[in-house]
Amino acid sequence: MAFDISAYQEILHQLNGAATLVAVSKTKPHTDIKEAYECGVRDFGENYVQELLEKQPILPQDIRWHFIGHLQSNKVKYIAPFVHLIHGVDKLGLLDEIQKQALKNQRTISVLIQVHVASEETKFGFSPQEAIEIFTQLDKSRYSQISFCGIMAMATFTNDQSQLQREFSAAKEVFDTLAKVMGNDWQTLSMGMSSDWNLAVAAGSTLIRLGSTLFGSRN
Ligand SMILES: *Cc1c(COP(=O)(O)O)cnc(C)c1O
């Protein structure tokens, strides 16, 4: 079994509509994605542009592809024609490039701002203070082709429940603060992975990104 349908159904049941589930299929073959698709999954998350470009053409065209990895500006052009939501916007320069490629493709591209709330230094994103300052002041009219949909955050890799709660709450606070200035599309708080999604949803997540729970561990 490549896709764990009973785990999927159990999680859907527990979520009870509280959050969207994105199935993170990075490193998994397209046949696993097809299995999940046949169980009704339409939202898939990928981290690597090259891998996404190999999978997208050979899988059903109504899949909503979420780009959840670190995106370099020079790669935006490859995913701009079809990507459903870019989760990891961590630089204004990246927004400029997304605007340019969205115009070229005559479409609007939806993005989430990545906010760094974890204690690890390796994770990308704006600090909470930076995110609030920068996006409150941002001239959104420069980004006519971008839909600002919310925030993406990753918590520290830890079992410490109170630390996870603190980090998710910090992301929720940034999300709520910016909601006052970002417009009607600002609806998505993407946080929670296989090990911590329960806490993330309790803290207000509206979208969880699950890989190993659904597809098994990665090599
Ligand atoms: C890999 C990945 C996930 C899924 O992780 P699991 O622990 O396997 O659920 C979620 N979000 C991001 C950004 C990832 O890179």
The ligand as a Gaussian input file, in Angstrom:
#p B3LYP/6-31G(d) Opt

LIG

0 1
 C        7.954000      17.480000       3.775000
 C        7.111000      18.607000       4.204000
 C        5.867000      18.375000       4.820000
 C        5.342000      16.992000       5.183000
 O        6.083000      16.444000       6.212000
 P        5.580000      15.111000       6.990000
 O        6.247000      15.219000       8.305000
 O        6.051000      13.962000       6.176000
 O        4.112000      15.178000       7.093000
 C        5.093000      19.487000       5.136000
 N        5.502000      20.743000       4.873000
 C        6.680000      20.992000       4.300000
 C        7.075000      22.404000       4.041000
 C        7.538000      19.949000       3.959000
 O        8.731000      20.207000       3.413000

